[in-house]
């Protein structure tokens, strides 16, 4: 008995630690499969002993939120669902009643309140009792109606999600996280809980309603399915759902299973609910679960294989992520040979060593994971040198998780963003070099500094064999690199990524020094500060950069790789000298806003992205709009002009 109580204490502590890491710190210290196994073991022990600890995850739905967002107590507690992996249990649950079966989406649960036909409030699930108010963020969800036909008070629940496609695209671009997000659910959680809803808007968060809590004076015909149809009529996207009975439940589960691979939205199972609203409500709840619904999770298909090696994948923070490479196996209809292990703690939990027999599965039938290690030879051969730069590595313990880091501050993997800037359109404009491709080139040692990008032909055969590449892609890349050699000095200067030196500043600096590279390298702070629009801070940073002999030498080597146009006598009248513009909104007289920007700069002006007290004009064809930029300009007394007004200025 004492051993069982001790084991129960161990399980509560371990599961709470894993849940806290996953929900609050966006890290994983154990696999989903392992969490479920331990949770089931704890449940059995609690029933056997007749004891449930106050801190047990079987009665505590979640943890207190840890952000600066306002908090609010839910009108009704948001309980989690009881679950099963057995289809017959679903039939037994329904009995002779009709039900509604739907996807169990894997995102962040949100409660929405509408009043007088407008979105009034959005609150996250939080710990089930208290959530975070994220109303401003909900207003920018991609598919959420801000106004609806129904004018009474409506309260509904749903899931905020990010599609697999958006996850892959956004994950490569995010700059404000220490490492890439592990899955769409974590990305969605971070996006929904941003303090700046502009970031939320860029991440294409979507909302799918799954439950109607309250809508006064509407006859829902005592049917959950009818409620979903009514929500559709109000403009909401609702989770895909089908009517079901105990005789058809197996058929419906099979249908959903066959459609997992084509499902664009992450799902971690199904939800079965009684269609009869009154009957479901009459059943009440347990301490943790509502009795009107049950969740179903598919039994994971596993395969036995052999671990061949551990690859260490570098990230821009220096974090080296272990990736298990094993003999290929067929899982859920596809061939799988790799699975992320996330960190050393999980490797140690699995006692993972090369040559071990392991069982692998696909979490949610999508993401390859290691279920268990059958031979458990133990962790060994953790690299002491970074696979990218050869620098020394160290094991760091953060949030109770062991991870491996490269300690070399100049490791190329840490500076992938500088390479992304170098190849961007305003800089060297090398098409075909996305961040993901640059990361692969850096990890393979093809690229150590900017000049290496002009000599990728050295690795022609290796590149052609890479996933996503081929003869045609390689040829297109080589053509783009050759075209990039024809550039300008301001673009080359901007591409170096010197702090505070944007393309506009680079143009002004190059113009001031007559487009002569050596004069740029040897410029003094006094000379730079004398240039209109270049202050002391920018001048200091610029000079500091070129005091480093390594940077001077890199710039000279880059000059040898490119061809700059001969300097032409300045003929443009500098009518916008010492003037600052902001350009926003749609344009009609120009092809795009970039054309306006280039014209202003050509005539001595500067274009910035933010309205400040130093702005002279805001160009916006919608002069009377209530946009944030228009409002700020008017508050500061800055003229808001249209393209027509701007064109008249050119004629004066």
C-alpha positions in Angstrom: 0.0 0.0 0.0 2.8 2.4 0.9 4.5 1.7 -2.4 1.3 2.5 -4.3 0.9 5.8 -2.4 4.5 6.7 -3.1 4.0 5.9 -6.8 0.8 8.1 -6.8 2.7 11.0 -5.3 5.5 10.6 -8.0 2.9 10.5 -10.8 1.1 13.6 -9.6 4.4 15.6 -9.4 5.6 14.3 -12.8 2.3 14.9 -14.6 1.9 18.4 -13.2 5.5 19.3 -14.2 4.9 18.0 -17.7 1.6 19.9 -18.0 3.1 23.1 -16.7 6.0 22.9 -19.1 3.6 22.2 -22.1 0.9 24.8 -21.3 3.0 27.7 -19.8 6.5 27.3 -21.1 5.9 25.8 -24.6 8.4 23.0 -23.9 7.9 19.2 -23.8 9.5 17.0 -21.2 7.7 13.9 -22.3 5.8 12.6 -25.3 1.9 12.7 -25.5 1.9 8.9 -25.4 3.9 8.8 -22.2 1.7 11.4 -20.6 -1.4 9.5 -21.4 0.1 6.2 -20.1 1.1 7.8 -16.8 -2.3 9.6 -16.5 -4.1 6.3 -16.9 -1.8 4.7 -14.3 -2.6 7.5 -11.8 -6.4 7.1 -12.4 -6.2 3.4 -11.7 -4.2 4.0 -8.5 -6.7 6.6 -7.3 -9.7 4.3 -7.8 -7.8 1.4 -6.1 -6.8 3.5 -3.1 -10.0 5.6 -2.9 -7.7 8.7 -2.6 -7.4 11.7 -4.8 -4.7 14.3 -4.0 -5.8 18.0 -4.0 -3.0 18.7 -6.6 -3.9 15.7 -8.8 -4.2 16.5 -12.6 -7.3 14.2 -12.6 -9.2 16.9 -10.7 -7.2 20.1 -11.7 -8.0 21.0 -15.2 -5.0 23.4 -15.7 -2.7 25.9 -14.2 -3.0 29.6 -13.4 -2.2 31.8 -16.4 1.1 33.7 -16.3 0.8 36.7 -18.6 -0.1 40.4 -18.3 -3.4 40.0 -20.0 -6.5 40.8 -17.8 -8.0 37.8 -16.1 -11.7 36.9 -15.7 -13.6 34.2 -14.0 -15.8 32.1 -16.3 -19.6 32.2 -15.8 -19.6 28.4 -15.9 -16.5 26.3 -15.2 -15.0 24.8 -18.4 -14.4 21.2 -17.6 -12.3 18.8 -19.6 -13.8 15.7 -21.2 -13.6 12.1 -20.1 -12.0 10.0 -22.9 -11.8 6.6 -24.4 -9.9 4.8 -27.1 -12.5 2.1 -27.6 -15.2 2.5 -30.2 -17.7 0.2 -28.4 -17.6 2.5 -25.4 -18.9 5.3 -27.6 -21.9 3.1 -28.6 -22.5 2.3 -24.9 -22.3 6.0 -24.0 -25.0 6.8 -26.6 -27.3 3.9 -25.7 -30.6 4.6 -27.5 -30.0 8.4 -27.8 -29.0 10.3 -30.9 -25.7 12.2 -30.8 -23.4 14.6 -32.6 -19.8 13.5 -33.4 -17.2 16.1 -34.4 -13.4 16.7 -34.6 -11.7 17.5 -31.3 -9.6 20.4 -32.6 -6.1 20.9 -31.2 -5.7 24.6 -30.5 -6.7 27.0 -27.7 -10.3 27.0 -26.4 -12.0 30.4 -26.4 -15.3 31.7 -24.9 -17.0 34.4 -27.0 -19.8 36.8 -25.9 -21.8 38.9 -28.4 -24.1 41.7 -27.4 -26.4 43.8 -29.7 -24.9 41.8 -32.6 -21.2 42.7 -31.9 -18.3 40.9 -30.4 -18.2 42.1 -26.8 -15.7 39.8 -25.1 -13.3 36.9 -25.7 -11.7 34.9 -22.9 -9.3 31.9 -23.1 -10.1 28.7 -21.2 -7.2 29.3 -18.8 -7.4 26.8 -16.0 -11.1 26.2 -16.5 -12.1 28.6 -13.8 -10.3 31.8 -14.8 -9.1 32.7 -18.3 -7.4 35.6 -20.0 -9.3 38.4 -21.8 -8.1 38.4 -25.4 -10.9 40.4 -27.0 -8.7 42.6 -29.1 -6.9 39.6 -30.5 -10.2 37.8 -31.3 -11.2 40.7 -33.4 -8.4 39.9 -35.9 -9.1 36.2 -36.1 -9.2 35.5 -39.9 -12.7 34.0 -40.0 -14.5 35.4 -37.0 -17.6 37.6 -37.6 -17.3 40.9 -35.7 -21.0 41.6 -36.2 -23.8 39.0 -36.4 -27.6 39.2 -37.3 -28.7 38.0 -33.8 -29.0 41.0 -31.4 -29.5 39.2 -28.1 -26.7 38.1 -25.8 -24.9 35.1 -27.3 -22.3 33.0 -25.5 -20.4 30.3 -27.4 -17.3 28.2 -27.2 -14.9 27.2 -29.8 -11.3 26.5 -30.7 -8.7 29.0 -32.0 -6.4 27.1 -34.4 -3.6 27.6 -36.9 -3.5 25.3 -40.0 -0.6 23.0 -40.7 0.2 25.1 -43.8 0.3 28.4 -41.9 2.2 26.7 -39.1 5.0 25.7 -41.5 5.0 29.1 -43.2 4.9 31.2 -40.0 7.3 29.1 -38.0 10.1 29.9 -40.5 9.5 33.7 -40.1 8.9 34.2 -36.4 11.6 36.3 -34.7 10.3 36.7 -31.2 10.8 33.2 -29.9 13.9 31.4 -28.7 13.3 28.5 -31.0 10.8 27.3 -33.5 7.4 26.2 -32.1 7.1 22.4 -31.8 3.5 22.2 -33.1 0.6 24.3 -34.4 -1.1 24.2 -31.0 1.9 26.0 -29.3 2.1 28.5 -32.1 -1.6 29.2 -31.8 -1.4 29.6 -28.0 1.4 32.2 -28.4 -0.4 34.0 -31.2 -3.8 34.3 -29.4 -2.2 35.6 -26.2 -0.1 38.3 -27.7 -0.2 41.8 -26.1 0.0 43.3 -29.7 -2.9 42.1 -31.8 -1.1 43.1 -35.0 1.1 40.0 -34.5 -2.0 37.9 -34.0 -3.5 39.3 -37.3 -0.4 38.3 -39.2 -0.6 34.7 -38.0 -3.9 33.8 -39.6 -5.6 32.4 -36.5 -9.0 30.8 -37.2 -11.9 30.1 -34.9 -14.2 27.1 -35.1 -17.3 27.0 -32.8 -18.1 23.7 -31.1 -20.6 24.6 -28.4 -23.4 27.1 -27.9 -23.7 28.1 -24.2 -26.5 30.6 -24.3 -28.7 32.5 -26.7 -32.0 33.9 -25.4 -35.4 33.7 -27.1 -34.2 31.2 -29.8 -35.9 27.8 -30.2 -33.1 25.4 -30.9 -35.6 22.5 -31.2 -33.7 20.8 -28.3 -30.9 19.8 -30.7 -27.1 20.4 -30.6 -27.0 19.8 -34.3 -29.6 22.5 -34.9 -27.5 24.9 -32.7 -24.5 24.3 -35.0 -26.6 25.1 -38.1 -27.9 28.3 -36.4 -24.3 29.4 -35.6 -23.4 28.8 -39.3 -26.3 31.1 -40.2 -24.9 33.8 -37.9 -21.6 33.7 -39.9 -19.5 31.4 -37.7 -17.3 28.6 -38.9 -18.3 25.5 -36.9 -16.4 22.3 -36.3 -17.3 19.6 -38.8 -20.0 17.4 -37.2 -22.2 14.5 -38.2 -25.4 13.0 -36.6 -24.8 9.6 -35.1 -26.4 6.7 -33.2 -25.0 3.7 -31.4 -25.6 1.6 -34.6 -23.6 4.1 -36.8 -20.9 5.3 -34.5 -18.3 2.8 -35.7 -18.9 3.8 -39.3 -18.6 7.5 -38.4 -15.4 7.0 -36.5 -14.0 5.2 -39.5 -15.0 8.1 -41.8 -13.3 10.7 -39.7 -10.2 8.5 -39.4 -10.0 8.2 -43.2 -10.1 12.0 -43.5 -7.4 12.8 -41.1 -4.6 13.2 -43.7 -6.6 15.7 -45.7 -7.6 17.7 -42.6 -5.9 21.1 -42.8 -6.6 21.8 -39.1 -4.8 20.0 -36.3 -7.0 17.5 -34.5 -6.3 15.2 -31.6 -9.4 13.0 -31.7 -13.2 13.2 -31.8 -16.0 14.5 -29.5 -19.3 12.7 -29.0 -22.2 14.7 -27.5 -25.9 13.9 -27.0 -28.0 15.8 -29.5 -30.8 16.1 -27.0 -29.8 19.3 -25.1 -32.3 18.8 -22.2 -31.2 15.2 -21.6 -27.5 16.1 -21.7 -28.0 19.0 -19.2 -30.1 16.8 -16.9 -27.1 14.4 -16.4 -25.0 17.2 -14.7 -21.3 16.8 -14.2 -18.7 14.9 -12.2 -16.0 16.9 -10.3 -14.0 17.1 -13.6 -16.1 15.9 -16.5 -19.5 16.9 -18.0 -21.7 13.9 -18.5 -23.2 14.9 -21.8 -20.0 14.5 -23.8 -17.0 12.1 -24.2 -13.8 12.4 -26.2 -12.4 9.7 -28.4 -8.7 9.3 -29.2 -7.5 6.8 -31.8 -5.2 4.0 -30.6 -1.9 5.0 -32.1 -0.5 2.7 -34.8 3.1 1.9 -33.8 6.0 0.2 -35.6 9.2 -1.3 -34.3 12.5 -0.1 -35.9 16.2 0.5 -35.1 17.7 3.9 -34.2 20.5 4.6 -36.6 21.8 8.0 -35.4 21.0 11.1 -33.5 21.3 14.3 -35.7 21.7 17.6 -33.9 19.8 20.3 -35.7 21.0 23.9 -35.1 18.8 26.9 -34.5 19.4 30.6 -34.5 19.5 30.7 -30.7 22.4 28.2 -30.6 20.0 25.5 -29.4 20.9 22.1 -30.9 17.8 19.9 -31.2 18.2 16.1 -31.2 16.5 14.3 -34.1 16.2 10.5 -34.1 17.0 8.9 -37.5 15.8 5.3 -37.7 15.3 2.6 -40.3 12.3 3.7 -42.4 8.9 2.2 -41.5 5.3 2.6 -42.8 3.0 4.6 -40.5 -0.5 5.7 -41.3 0.2 5.2 -45.0 3.5 7.1 -45.3 7.2 6.2 -44.9 8.7 7.7 -41.8 12.4 7.7 -40.9 12.9 10.7 -38.5 11.4 12.1 -35.3 12.3 15.0 -33.2 13.3 14.1 -29.6 13.2 17.9 -28.6 15.8 17.8 -25.8 18.3 15.8 -23.7 15.7 15.3 -20.9 13.5 13.3 -23.2 16.5 11.4 -24.5 17.3 10.5 -21.0 13.7 9.6 -20.2 13.9 7.2 -23.1 17.5 6.0 -22.3 18.0 6.5 -26.0 21.2 5.2 -27.7 22.2 4.4 -31.3 21.4 0.8 -32.2 18.4 0.6 -29.8 15.1 -1.0 -30.9 12.4 1.6 -30.6 8.7 1.8 -31.3 7.5 4.9 -33.2 4.1 6.3 -33.9 2.4 9.5 -35.3 0.9 11.8 -32.7 -2.6 12.7 -33.9 -1.7 10.5 -36.9 0.5 13.4 -38.2 3.7 14.0 -36.2 6.3 11.2 -35.9 7.2 10.4 -32.3 9.1 7.8 -30.3 6.6 5.8 -28.2 9.1 3.7 -26.2 12.6 2.3 -26.3 12.7 -1.5 -26.0 16.4 -1.9 -25.4 17.3 1.3 -23.5 21.1 1.3 -24.0 21.4 4.8 -22.6 22.3 8.3 -23.8 25.8 8.6 -25.0 28.0 10.6 -27.5 26.3 14.0 -26.9 28.5 16.2 -29.2 31.1 18.4 -27.5 31.5 20.4 -30.8 28.8 22.2 -32.8 28.1 20.4 -36.1 27.9 23.8 -37.9 30.9 25.8 -36.6 32.9 23.3 -34.5 32.5 25.6 -31.5 32.2 24.2 -27.9 28.8 23.0 -26.8 27.3 23.0 -23.3 24.4 21.4 -21.6 22.0 23.9 -20.0 19.2 23.3 -17.5 16.2 25.6 -18.1 12.6 25.1 -16.9 13.7 21.7 -15.6 14.7 20.7 -19.1 18.2 19.7 -20.2 19.1 21.2 -23.6 22.3 21.4 -25.7 23.7 24.8 -26.9 26.5 26.0 -29.1 28.5 28.6 -27.1 30.2 30.2 -30.1 28.6 33.7 -30.5 29.7 33.8 -34.2 28.2 30.4 -35.1 26.6 30.8 -38.5 23.4 29.1 -37.4 22.9 31.9 -34.9 23.0 34.5 -37.6 20.6 33.0 -40.1 18.5 36.2 -39.9 21.5 38.2 -41.2 21.7 35.9 -44.2 17.9 36.3 -44.7 18.4 40.1 -44.8 21.4 39.8 -47.2 19.3 37.9 -49.8 16.1 39.9 -49.4 14.6 42.0 -52.2 15.8 45.4 -50.9 19.3 44.0 -50.4 21.0 41.6 -52.8 17.6 40.2 -54.1 18.7 36.5 -54.5 15.5 34.5 -55.2 15.3 30.9 -54.2 17.0 31.3 -50.8 14.3 31.1 -48.2 15.2 31.0 -44.5 14.5 27.3 -44.5 16.9 26.8 -47.4 19.6 29.0 -45.9 19.3 27.0 -42.6 20.0 23.8 -44.5 23.0 25.3 -46.4 24.5 26.7 -43.2 23.9 23.4 -41.3 25.7 21.5 -44.2 28.6 23.9 -44.2 28.0 25.3 -47.6 27.7 28.9 -46.3 30.0 30.4 -43.7 29.8 34.1 -44.7 28.0 36.2 -47.3 30.6 35.7 -50.0 30.0 31.9 -50.0 26.5 32.6 -51.4 28.2 33.6 -54.7 30.0 30.2 -54.9 27.3 27.6 -54.2 28.3 25.9 -57.5 31.0 24.2 -55.4 28.2 22.1 -53.9 26.1 21.6 -57.1 25.6 17.9 -56.8 24.8 18.0 -53.1 22.2 20.8 -53.6 20.5 19.0 -56.5 20.0 15.9 -54.2 18.5 18.0 -51.4 14.7 17.7 -50.7 12.9 20.4 -52.6 15.7 20.9 -55.1 16.5 19.4 -58.5 18.2 20.4 -61.7 15.7 23.1 -62.5 15.6 24.7 -59.0 19.4 24.7 -58.9 19.7 26.4 -62.3 17.2 29.0 -61.2 19.2 29.7 -58.1 22.4 30.0 -60.0 20.7 32.4 -62.4 19.4 34.5 -59.5 22.9 34.7 -57.9 24.4 35.9 -61.1 21.8 38.6 -61.5 22.4 39.7 -57.9 26.0 40.6 -58.8 24.6 43.6 -60.7 23.7 45.8 -57.7 24.2 49.3 -56.2 26.4 50.4 -53.3 23.5 51.4 -51.1 21.9 48.0 -51.5 25.3 46.3 -50.7 25.7 48.5 -47.7 22.2 47.8 -46.5 22.7 44.0 -47.0 25.4 44.0 -44.3 22.8 44.3 -41.6 24.5 47.2 -39.7 22.1 48.2 -36.9 19.8 51.2 -37.8 21.1 51.3 -41.4 18.0 50.8 -43.5 18.1 51.3 -47.3 17.1 55.0 -47.0 19.9 55.7 -44.7 22.3 53.7 -46.8 21.3 55.8 -49.9 21.9 59.1 -48.0 25.3 57.9 -46.7 26.5 56.7 -50.1 25.3 59.9 -51.7 27.2 62.0 -49.1 30.5 60.1 -49.8 30.1 60.2 -53.6 29.4 56.4 -53.8 33.1 55.7 -53.0 33.4 52.5 -50.9 36.8 53.3 -49.3 35.5 56.7 -48.1 32.5 54.8 -46.4 34.8 52.4 -44.6 36.9 55.3 -43.2 34.1 57.7 -42.4 34.3 59.5 -39.1 31.4 60.0 -36.7 31.6 63.8 -37.3 31.3 63.3 -41.1 28.3 61.0 -40.7 26.5 63.1 -38.2 26.7 66.1 -40.6 24.5 64.2 -43.0 20.8 65.2 -42.8 18.8 62.4 -41.2 21.8 60.6 -39.7 22.1 61.3 -36.0 24.9 60.6 -33.5 23.6 57.1 -32.6 23.6 55.9 -36.2 27.0 57.5 -36.9 28.5 55.8 -33.9 27.1 52.3 -34.8 28.3 52.7 -38.4 31.8 53.7 -37.4 32.0 50.9 -34.8 31.0 48.3 -37.4 33.9 49.3 -39.8 36.4 49.5 -37.0 36.3 45.7 -36.9 38.9 44.5 -39.4 36.9 41.4 -40.0 33.9 43.5 -41.2 36.1 45.7 -43.4 37.7 42.7 -45.0 34.2 41.1 -45.6 33.0 44.3 -47.3 36.0 44.4 -49.6 35.6 40.8 -50.6 31.9 41.4 -51.3 32.9 44.4 -53.5 35.0 41.9 -55.5 32.0 39.7 -56.1 29.6 42.4 -57.5 29.5 45.0 -60.2 28.5 48.5 -59.3 27.2 51.1 -61.8 29.4 54.0 -62.6 28.5 57.1 -60.5 26.3 59.5 -62.4 26.2 63.2 -61.8 23.2 64.1 -59.5 20.6 65.8 -61.6 17.5 65.5 -59.5 16.4 68.6 -57.7 16.4 67.8 -54.0 13.0 69.4 -53.3 12.4 67.0 -50.3 15.7 67.5 -48.6 15.4 67.2 -44.8 11.7 66.1 -45.1 10.3 62.8 -43.7 7.3 61.0 -45.3 5.1 58.0 -44.3 3.2 56.2 -47.1 0.2 54.0 -46.2 -2.9 52.5 -47.9 -3.6 51.6 -51.5 -2.1 53.6 -54.3 -3.5 54.4 -57.8 -1.1 56.7 -59.7 2.0 54.5 -58.8 2.5 50.8 -59.3 3.0 50.4 -55.6 4.2 52.3 -52.5 7.8 51.3 -53.2 7.7 53.6 -56.3 6.6 56.6 -54.2 9.4 55.8 -51.7 12.1 55.6 -54.4 10.9 58.9 -55.9 10.9 60.7 -52.5 14.4 59.4 -51.8 15.6 60.4 -55.2 14.6 63.9 -54.4 16.4 64.0 -51.1 13.6 62.9 -48.8 13.2 60.0 -46.4 10.4 57.5 -46.0 9.7 55.8 -42.6 7.1 53.3 -41.5 5.9 55.1 -38.4 4.3 58.5 -37.9 6.3 60.6 -35.3 6.7 64.2 -34.4 9.5 64.3 -37.0 7.2 63.3 -39.9 6.4 66.1 -42.3 3.6 64.4 -44.4 1.5 61.2 -44.3 0.5 60.1 -47.7 -2.8 58.2 -47.7 -5.5 58.3 -50.4 -8.1 57.7 -47.7 -7.5 61.1 -46.1 -10.5 60.9 -43.8 -10.0 57.3 -42.6 -9.8 56.6 -38.9 -6.7 54.4 -39.2 -4.2 54.5 -36.4 -1.7 56.4 -38.6 -4.2 59.0 -39.7 -5.3 59.5 -36.1 -1.7 59.9 -34.9 -0.9 62.3 -37.7 -3.9 64.5 -36.9 -3.1 64.4 -33.2 0.4 65.6 -34.0 -0.8 68.3 -36.5 0.9 66.5 -39.4 -0.8 67.0 -42.8 -2.4 63.9 -44.3 -2.2 64.2 -48.1 -3.4 62.1 -51.1 -1.4 61.0 -54.1 -3.0 63.9 -56.0 -1.6 66.4 -53.4 1.8 64.7 -53.5 1.9 65.0 -57.4 1.1 68.7 -57.1 4.1 69.1 -54.8 6.3 67.6 -57.5 5.1 70.3 -60.0 5.8 73.2 -57.7 
